[in-house]
Amino acid sequence: MPCTHSQAPYAPKAWRYWQPPYIQKLNLTLQEWFEPQRRHAAAVTKRYIRFNAAMEQRAACAHPIADNSLGMHIRHGDKWTSRYLVAVSDYRPYCEAFVDNGGGAIYLATDSGLVVDEIMREWPERVSSRIVRQPAVQGLSRNKSAAFDLGVSTHRTNVEALIDARALSKCTYLLHGLSALSEAALFMNHGLTERAVNVEDEG
């Protein structure tokens, strides 16, 4: 059954499919479609949502040097079941350019241990050595299961996701696909939209 998330015009969306035409507005570019939603969501987030001190500290510990950093969110896990799965290799040229032009740390947020393995195995050391991740993450899938279906505490996976979103929001630049977690980072730091690249935006 259609729900508020996909049908209500006032609810921000993380992707432009499954919605009726009055939501999709295919006459707009993806960037034009996202802009008012992100602006509204950022205003609501600023007014009503606060991380407590413990969560802020955990995010700061996960990504201690945010200056001149690149946040990279790679959503895999169960995404293949209903949405386009962006290859890890599609992110690599951006990361290489970032490092080769004086960039600092690359904060990696992902729900897949296979993504981490591929980066560490196949990417050049000058890039993979810059990767920073939240330590001791339990919600990492190694198949096509969602992180919240791994048998790990729901509270634990929720906390891990929130820490990643907060850490991404602190980065100087953001590299991402279509994902609610990436959008959450942009809601927390609306200015980051000007320094973000969506690898799924072909416009």
The 8 nearest C-alpha neighbors of each residue, nearest first, counted from 0:
[[1, 2, 3, 5, 6, 4, 17, 18],
 [2, 0, 6, 5, 3, 4, 18, 17],
 [1, 3, 4, 5, 6, 0, 7, 18],
 [4, 2, 7, 6, 5, 1, 10, 8],
 [3, 5, 2, 6, 10, 7, 12, 11],
 [4, 6, 3, 18, 2, 7, 1, 17],
 [7, 5, 3, 4, 2, 18, 8, 1],
 [6, 8, 3, 9, 10, 5, 4, 2],
 [9, 7, 10, 22, 6, 11, 21, 5],
 [8, 10, 7, 11, 36, 39, 6, 3],
 [11, 9, 7, 8, 4, 12, 3, 5],
 [12, 10, 36, 9, 40, 13, 37, 4],
 [11, 13, 14, 10, 5, 4, 15, 36],
 [12, 14, 179, 178, 177, 182, 11, 15],
 [15, 13, 12, 177, 16, 178, 179, 17],
 [16, 14, 23, 18, 17, 13, 12, 29],
 [15, 17, 18, 14, 23, 19, 5, 22],
 [16, 18, 19, 5, 15, 23, 14, 6],
 [17, 19, 16, 5, 22, 23, 6, 20],
 [18, 20, 22, 21, 23, 17, 6, 5],
 [21, 19, 23, 22, 24, 18, 25, 17],
 [20, 22, 19, 23, 24, 18, 8, 25],
 [23, 21, 20, 19, 24, 18, 8, 6],
 [22, 24, 20, 25, 15, 21, 18, 19],
 [25, 23, 26, 22, 21, 20, 27, 32],
 [24, 26, 27, 23, 28, 20, 29, 32],
 [25, 27, 24, 28, 23, 32, 29, 31],
 [28, 26, 25, 31, 32, 24, 29, 30],
 [27, 29, 31, 30, 32, 202, 26, 25],
 [28, 30, 32, 31, 33, 27, 200, 202],
 [29, 31, 33, 28, 32, 34, 27, 200],
 [32, 30, 28, 34, 29, 33, 27, 35],
 [31, 33, 29, 30, 34, 27, 28, 35],
 [32, 34, 30, 36, 31, 35, 37, 29],
 [33, 35, 37, 31, 36, 32, 30, 38],
 [36, 34, 38, 37, 33, 39, 32, 31],
 [37, 35, 11, 39, 33, 38, 34, 40],
 [36, 38, 40, 34, 39, 35, 41, 33],
 [37, 39, 35, 41, 36, 40, 34, 42],
 [38, 40, 42, 36, 41, 37, 35, 43],
 [41, 39, 37, 43, 42, 38, 186, 44],
 [40, 42, 186, 44, 38, 39, 43, 37],
 [43, 41, 45, 39, 40, 44, 46, 38],
 [44, 42, 40, 46, 41, 45, 47, 39],
 [45, 43, 41, 48, 47, 46, 42, 40],
 [46, 44, 42, 43, 47, 41, 48, 187],
 [47, 45, 43, 44, 42, 48, 49, 41],
 [46, 48, 44, 45, 43, 49, 42, 41],
 [49, 47, 44, 45, 46, 50, 43, 187],
 [50, 48, 51, 47, 45, 44, 46, 52],
 [51, 49, 54, 55, 52, 48, 53, 165],
 [50, 52, 54, 53, 55, 49, 56, 48],
 [51, 53, 55, 54, 56, 50, 57, 49],
 [54, 52, 56, 55, 51, 57, 50, 58],
 [53, 55, 57, 56, 51, 52, 50, 58],
 [56, 54, 52, 58, 53, 57, 50, 59],
 [55, 57, 59, 53, 54, 58, 52, 60],
 [56, 58, 54, 60, 59, 55, 61, 53],
 [57, 59, 61, 162, 55, 166, 60, 56],
 [60, 58, 56, 63, 62, 57, 61, 55],
 [59, 61, 57, 63, 58, 62, 56, 133],
 [62, 60, 133, 58, 59, 57, 63, 132],
 [61, 63, 59, 60, 64, 166, 65, 58],
 [62, 64, 59, 60, 65, 61, 58, 166],
 [65, 63, 66, 62, 104, 68, 59, 67],
 [64, 66, 170, 68, 169, 63, 62, 67],
 [67, 65, 68, 64, 171, 170, 103, 169],
 [68, 66, 171, 103, 102, 65, 69, 170],
 [69, 67, 104, 103, 171, 170, 65, 66],
 [70, 68, 105, 172, 173, 170, 171, 106],
 [69, 71, 173, 106, 167, 170, 105, 172],
 [72, 70, 174, 107, 175, 173, 106, 108],
 [71, 73, 108, 175, 109, 107, 74, 174],
 [74, 72, 109, 75, 108, 175, 71, 176],
 [73, 75, 109, 110, 72, 76, 78, 178],
 [74, 76, 78, 111, 77, 73, 110, 84],
 [77, 75, 143, 145, 144, 111, 78, 140],
 [76, 78, 145, 143, 144, 79, 80, 75],
 [79, 77, 75, 80, 82, 76, 81, 84],
 [78, 80, 77, 84, 82, 81, 83, 75],
 [81, 79, 78, 77, 82, 143, 83, 84],
 [82, 80, 79, 78, 83, 77, 84, 17],
 [83, 81, 78, 79, 80, 84, 77, 177],
 [84, 82, 79, 85, 78, 81, 80, 199],
 [83, 85, 79, 82, 78, 86, 75, 74],
 [86, 84, 83, 87, 89, 176, 199, 198],
 [87, 85, 88, 89, 84, 90, 73, 75],
 [86, 88, 89, 90, 85, 114, 91, 73],
 [87, 89, 91, 86, 90, 92, 85, 118],
 [90, 88, 87, 86, 91, 85, 92, 198],
 [91, 89, 88, 87, 93, 92, 94, 198],
 [90, 92, 88, 94, 93, 89, 95, 87],
 [93, 91, 95, 94, 90, 96, 89, 88],
 [94, 92, 96, 91, 95, 90, 97, 174],
 [93, 95, 97, 91, 96, 92, 98, 90],
 [94, 96, 92, 98, 97, 93, 99, 91],
 [97, 95, 99, 93, 94, 98, 100, 92],
 [96, 98, 94, 102, 100, 95, 99, 93],
 [99, 97, 102, 95, 100, 101, 96, 94],
 [100, 98, 96, 97, 101, 95, 102, 94],
 [101, 99, 97, 98, 102, 96, 95, 103],
 [100, 102, 98, 99, 103, 97, 67, 96],
 [103, 101, 98, 97, 100, 67, 68, 104],
 [102, 104, 68, 67, 101, 105, 98, 129],
 [103, 105, 68, 129, 130, 106, 69, 131],
 [106, 104, 69, 130, 129, 68, 70, 131],
 [105, 107, 131, 70, 132, 130, 71, 69],
 [108, 106, 71, 132, 72, 131, 105, 70],
 [107, 109, 72, 163, 71, 73, 106, 132],
 [110, 108, 73, 111, 74, 72, 107, 114],
 [109, 111, 139, 76, 140, 74, 146, 75],
 [112, 110, 140, 139, 113, 114, 109, 76],
 [111, 113, 115, 139, 114, 141, 140, 116],
 [112, 114, 116, 111, 115, 141, 117, 140],
 [115, 113, 117, 112, 111, 116, 118, 87],
 [114, 116, 112, 118, 113, 117, 119, 111],
 [117, 115, 113, 119, 114, 118, 120, 112],
 [118, 116, 120, 114, 119, 115, 121, 113],
 [117, 119, 122, 115, 120, 121, 116, 114],
 [118, 120, 116, 117, 127, 121, 122, 115],
 [121, 119, 117, 118, 116, 122, 123, 115],
 [122, 120, 118, 117, 119, 123, 116, 124],
 [121, 123, 118, 127, 119, 120, 124, 126],
 [124, 122, 125, 126, 127, 121, 119, 120],
 [123, 125, 127, 126, 128, 122, 119, 129],
 [124, 126, 123, 128, 127, 129, 98, 95],
 [127, 125, 124, 128, 129, 123, 95, 98],
 [126, 128, 124, 129, 130, 119, 125, 122],
 [127, 129, 126, 130, 124, 125, 119, 131],
 [130, 128, 104, 127, 126, 105, 131, 103],
 [129, 131, 105, 127, 128, 106, 104, 107],
 [132, 130, 106, 105, 107, 129, 104, 62],
 [133, 131, 107, 106, 134, 61, 130, 108],
 [132, 134, 61, 136, 135, 131, 163, 62],
 [135, 133, 136, 132, 61, 131, 60, 137],
 [136, 134, 137, 133, 132, 138, 159, 139],
 [137, 135, 134, 138, 133, 139, 159, 156],
 [138, 136, 139, 135, 151, 156, 155, 159],
 [137, 139, 146, 156, 136, 140, 110, 151],
 [140, 138, 111, 110, 112, 137, 146, 141],
 [139, 141, 111, 142, 146, 76, 112, 110],
 [142, 140, 112, 113, 111, 139, 143, 76],
 [141, 143, 140, 144, 76, 111, 113, 77],
 [144, 142, 77, 76, 145, 141, 140, 79],
 [145, 143, 77, 76, 142, 140, 148, 146],
 [144, 146, 77, 76, 148, 147, 140, 143],
 [145, 147, 138, 148, 149, 140, 139, 110],
 [146, 148, 145, 149, 153, 156, 151, 138],
 [149, 147, 145, 146, 150, 144, 151, 153],
 [150, 148, 151, 146, 147, 145, 144, 138],
 [149, 151, 148, 152, 147, 153, 146, 138],
 [150, 152, 149, 153, 138, 147, 137, 156],
 [151, 153, 155, 154, 156, 150, 147, 157],
 [154, 152, 156, 155, 157, 151, 147, 150],
 [153, 155, 157, 152, 156, 158, 151, 159],
 [154, 156, 152, 158, 153, 157, 159, 151],
 [157, 155, 159, 153, 158, 138, 154, 160],
 [158, 156, 154, 160, 159, 155, 153, 161],
 [159, 157, 161, 155, 160, 156, 154, 162],
 [158, 160, 156, 162, 157, 161, 155, 163],
 [159, 161, 157, 163, 158, 162, 156, 164],
 [162, 160, 164, 158, 163, 159, 165, 157],
 [163, 161, 58, 165, 159, 164, 160, 166],
 [162, 164, 166, 160, 161, 165, 108, 167],
 [165, 163, 184, 161, 167, 162, 166, 180],
 [164, 166, 168, 162, 167, 163, 161, 184],
 [165, 167, 163, 169, 58, 168, 164, 162],
 [168, 166, 70, 164, 169, 170, 165, 184],
 [167, 169, 184, 165, 166, 188, 170, 187],
 [168, 170, 166, 167, 65, 165, 171, 188],
 [171, 169, 65, 68, 167, 172, 70, 168],
 [170, 172, 68, 67, 69, 66, 169, 173],
 [171, 173, 69, 194, 170, 195, 70, 68],
 [174, 172, 195, 70, 69, 71, 196, 175],
 [175, 173, 71, 196, 195, 70, 197, 72],
 [174, 176, 72, 197, 71, 198, 196, 173],
 [177, 175, 197, 198, 199, 178, 73, 72],
 [178, 176, 14, 13, 199, 175, 179, 197],
 [177, 179, 181, 180, 13, 176, 182, 74],
 [178, 180, 182, 13, 181, 183, 177, 12],
 [179, 181, 183, 182, 178, 164, 184, 160],
 [182, 180, 184, 178, 183, 179, 175, 185],
 [181, 183, 179, 185, 180, 184, 186, 13],
 [184, 182, 186, 180, 185, 181, 179, 164],
 [183, 185, 168, 164, 181, 187, 182, 186],
 [184, 186, 188, 182, 189, 187, 183, 191],
 [187, 185, 41, 183, 184, 189, 188, 40],
 [188, 186, 184, 185, 168, 41, 189, 183],
 [189, 187, 185, 190, 186, 168, 191, 184],
 [188, 190, 185, 191, 186, 192, 41, 187],
 [191, 189, 192, 188, 193, 194, 185, 187],
 [190, 192, 194, 189, 193, 188, 185, 195],
 [193, 191, 195, 190, 194, 189, 185, 188],
 [194, 192, 191, 195, 190, 189, 172, 196],
 [193, 195, 172, 191, 192, 173, 196, 171],
 [196, 194, 173, 192, 172, 193, 174, 191],
 [197, 195, 174, 198, 173, 175, 194, 200],
 [196, 198, 175, 176, 199, 200, 174, 195],
 [197, 199, 176, 200, 196, 175, 174, 90],
 [200, 198, 197, 176, 201, 177, 85, 175],
 [199, 201, 197, 202, 198, 29, 30, 176],
 [200, 202, 199, 198, 29, 197, 28, 30],
 [201, 200, 28, 29, 30, 199, 197, 27]]
